[in-house]
């Protein structure tokens, strides 16, 4: 089997997939990623650590935080332990936006899975979970699946 051609075919098909949005350009992918991450961080995160945790460059993170702060979705406050450090926290408005977007993605994904039918949908989810487990195992082993 030609796995390289198959990989290129799959990536080509995935390149045209976009998550549904109520309004185009409402929020960047980086902004959504930051909000989603902050939903699971109880006391906020140091702004310096956020880039690494979310997988964005420091420049993109700074721009996204500036935009999210303007929209009232995050707040930046001085760290109690070190006043030179800034802690980023999600606001109620940010949490509501993240939950709304997640609900849209779940509904869209549910629609796609229904289109596959029960057997194929279950098999697709099984395979995706297996791929993720393989990738994590490779990262844990230090080889990054290269």
N, C-alpha and C positions, 0 to 999 in steps of 0.2 A: 504494500500500500504506500502511496506517495503522501506521507504525513505533512510535508511542507506545503504542497498544493492544497491539501485539505485545510491546513491552518490558515493559509492565505484566503481561501474561500470563506471560511468562518469569520475571519476578521473583516473581510470586505462586507459581509452581510451585517455584522454588528456595527459597522461604522455608520450605517444609516438609521440605527435605532436611537431615539431620543426619548427620555422620560417625558411624560405629558406635563404641561404647565398651563395654569389658568391664563397667564399673561406672559407673552414672550419677553425675555430680558427682565423679568420681575426680580430675579435673584440669580447671581452667577453660580456655577457649579461649586466654586471655592467657598462662597458664602453658605450654600446649603450644606457642604461638608463640615464647615466649622460649626454651624448650628446643630447639626446631627451629633457631632462629637460632644459638644457642650451639654447636650441633653443628658449625657451619661456621666458627666463630671459634677459631682455634688457641690464642691466648694469653688469651682472655677479652675482655671489652669493658668500658669505663668505664660504671658504672651510670648516669651522667648522659646518656650517648649511647644507651643501650638503648631508652628510650621512643621516640626518633626512628627508630631502626633497625627496631624491631618494629611501630611504628605504634600505640602505646598512649599514653594520657595518663600523666603522671608518677605520678599517684595510683594508677592501676591497675597500673602497673609496680611501684611500691613494694609494693603488697599482694601481687602475684603473686610477687615475689622473696622476701618474708617467708614466704609459704606454701611455696615451693619449697625455701627454706633449711631450714625445719622438717622437710620430707620428706627432706632429705639429697640433693636433686637439684642444687643449686647451692651454691657457696661464694662469699663476698664477702671479699676481701682488700685491704689497703692497696696502692696503686700504688707500685712501686719508685721511679718518677720523681717522684711528688708524693704524699706520705703523706696529704694531705687528700682525695685521690681514691680511690674504691673501684672495684676491678676485679671483675667477676662472671665466674665460670668454671663450666662444667658439670662435675658429678661423674660417676663411672662409673655410679652409679645413675640419674642424670638422662639420660645418654646411652642407657642400656638402656631407660628409659621412653619416650624419644622414638622410638627404633628400633622398639619394640613397637607404639606407636600408629601409626607410619608403615606397618608391616606390616599392621595391621588395615585401614587406609584403602586400601592397595593391593589387598588381598584383596577388600574390599567393591566397589571400583571395577572390579576385574577381573570380578567377578560381574555387575555392571551392564552392562559392555561386552559380555560374552558374550551377555547377553540381547538386545542390539541386533543381534547378528550381525556377521560380519566386515566387510561393506561399510559398514554404518551406523556401526559403531564407529570404523573408520578415518576416515570422513568427519567424524564428531563431533570426533575428536581434531584433525583438520586445521583445522576451523573454530575450535575453541577456541584453538589455537596462533595462528591468523591474528588473532583478536580481541585476544589478548595483545600481539602484535607491533604492531597498530594503536594500542593504548593506550600502549605504550612509546614509539612514534614520536611520538604526541601529547604525551606528557610531556617528551620530549627537545626538542620544538619549543617547549615552554613554555606550551602552551595547555591541557594537562590533558584534552584531548578534550571540551571544553565546547562 
